[in-house]
Amino acid sequence: MAMQNTMGARRKLPARYAVILTPLIISVLMSCIVACISTVRGYGLETGFLAVWMQSWATSWVIAFPILIFVLPLVRRIVGTIVEQP
């Protein structure tokens, strides 16, 4: 259940958590999608697909998350040199 303050509005995490939440969410979603596609292509939609997919996803996520922690600041700098800032 979400945290709520006395006014009934949901409380948000402090902005400092965005540094870790951004790569966490990106890595979960992307590794899950890529693992699904790879598993379907290599294994097919056979019995046991879900277990194979989840094992593939777990392995992919363990690799993707730490890589994103280190690569995302570089990507932001590259984008900053390409995109005009407001």
N, C-alpha and C positions, 0 to 999 in steps of 0.2 A: 504494500500500500504506500502511496506517495506521502511524503511529509507535507503537512499543511500548517500554516501559521494561524493565529487567532482570527484573522479575517476570512479564512477559508481558502485562500489562494495557495497554490503549491509553492513550496520553497525550492529555490534553485541552488545548485552547487556554486561555490565561488568561481570566478573567471579563471583562476589559476589552474583549475582542473581541466580546462579545455586542451591544454598541452598534452595530456595523457589520454583524454577521452576521444579526441579526434582520431588519432591512429588506432585506438582500441576499436572504435566503431567501424572505421574503414576496413581494418584487417579482418574483423569478424564477418562483415558482409561480403567483401571481395573473395576471401579465401573459401567461404561457404559456397558462393556461386561458381567459382572456378573449380573447386573440388567436385561439385555436382556435375558440371559439364564433363570434366575429365573422367569421372566415374561412369557416367552414362556411356560415353564413347568407348571406354576400355572394358567395361564390365557388362553394360546393358542393363535393362530394367528387369533383371532376374531376381529370384528369391534371394534375400540377403543383401539386396542393393542398399538399403538404408544403413545397415551396419558397416558395409564397405565405405559408403559415402562419409559417414561420421568419422571413421578412422582416418580417411583421407583428409577430411576437413581439419581434424585435430592436428595432424602432422603439418598441414599447410599453415594453420593459424600460428602454431608455435614458432614457425620460421618467419611468417609475414609480420607479426606484431613487433618484434625487436628491430627488424629491418626498417619498418615505417618510423619507429622512434628516431632512428638516425638519419633516414633519408628525407623525411618531411621538411625539416628546416632548410635543407639544400633545395628542395623543390620550390619552397616558398620564395627563396632568394632568386631562383631562376625565373619564376613567374613574375616576380617584382621587377626584373630587368626587361621583361617583355611587355608587360601590361602597364598602361598609364595609370598612375595612382590618382585617386580623387582629390 
